[in-house]
Amino acid sequence: MRCMMIIAASILCCARLALAGPDAYREFPMLSSLKVSSADLVSPSVHEGVIMDVLGEGTFLMREKVYLIFRESEVNGVPAEQAKFTLKKGAKVRATVYRLPNKAYFVSELEIK
């Protein structure tokens, strides 16, 4: 009987997660996970272009460079974790970015057009 209750609870939990959609449990890494502080970020630049490929949650290719969205990022004027957005190949974007030591770009502000 106890085993049946555990199985039923597991099925309900999985169904709830599946119905919640991709934006419901979005969590981005912190910038400090790359051992970079906001004091290390100098001279932002603005990059505009088209997303060439989406590599994962909050990571995309544009202009043959990797762009990373972190908790500290804003998407369309809203903090990234609270924003409802989907990165799609071919979408036009405008990003305020900082170059990171690993040759990728930290996206400070992202505007999806």
N, C-alpha and C positions, 0 to 999 in steps of 0.2 A: 504494500500500500504506500509506504513511504517513498519507494522508488518511483511509483507512478506520479506522485505529487511533485517530485523533483523534475521528472521528465516534462510534466505539464507546465511547470514554472519556467523551465528552460525554453520551451516552445513559445510561450507567451512573451518572454523577454526578447527572443530573437525576432518575433513578429513585430514587436513594438519598435525595435531598432530599425527594421527594414522599412516600416511605414513612416518613420520619422523623417526620412529624406537625408540627402548628403550634407545639408547645411546645419542640421540640428546638433551634431556633435563635433563641429569643426574646432580644432585646436591647433594653433600654430606654435612653433618653437620660439623661445626667447632669443634675442640678439646675443645675450651673454653666453648662450650655448656654444657660440663660435669663439668664445673668449675675446669678444670685442665689446667695448663700452661705448656709450654715446659720445664720450669725450674723444674717442679715436676717429669719429666721423667728421671729416672736414670737406669743404667745397662740394656741395651737392650739384648735380647736373640733371637736366631734364632730357629724357629720352622719349621719343614718340615713334610708334611703329605698329606692326602687326605681329600678333603672337604666332610664332612658327610652329611651336609644339608645347604641349602641357606635359611636364615630367612627373607631376604628383601634386598633392595638396599644397598649394601656395608656391609652386616652383614652375617656371615657364621659360621657354627660349624665345628671345627676340633679338634680331640683328646678330644671330649666332653667338649670343652671350646668355649666361644663366642669370635669371632674376629670382630673388627669394623674398617671400612675404613672411614677416614675423609678427609677433604680438604687438610690437611697437608700430606697425604699419597702419595706414589708413587707406580704405578703399572707398572711393566716391564720398569722401568726407566723414566716414564712419570708421571707428576702430575695426581692424580686420576680423577679430573674433565675433563681433556683433553684426558685421555687414553681411547682407545676403547677395552673393555674387557667384558666378561660375566662370572659370577661365576656360575659354574655348579657342581652339585653333582658328586663326583667321580674324579674331577680334582686334579692333583698333584700340590701342591704349596710349596713355600719356603717363609717364612715371617720373617722379622725382626720386633719384637714386644716389647712393653712396657706394663707391668702390670698396670692396672688402679685400683683405689680404689673400684670400683664396681665389682671387680673380673673378668672383661672382659679384653681383650687385645686390645690395640691400635696398628694397623698395620702401621708401619712406611714405610716399603718397602715390596712389594709383587711381587713375580715372579711366574707367572703361567706357568707351564711346559707343 
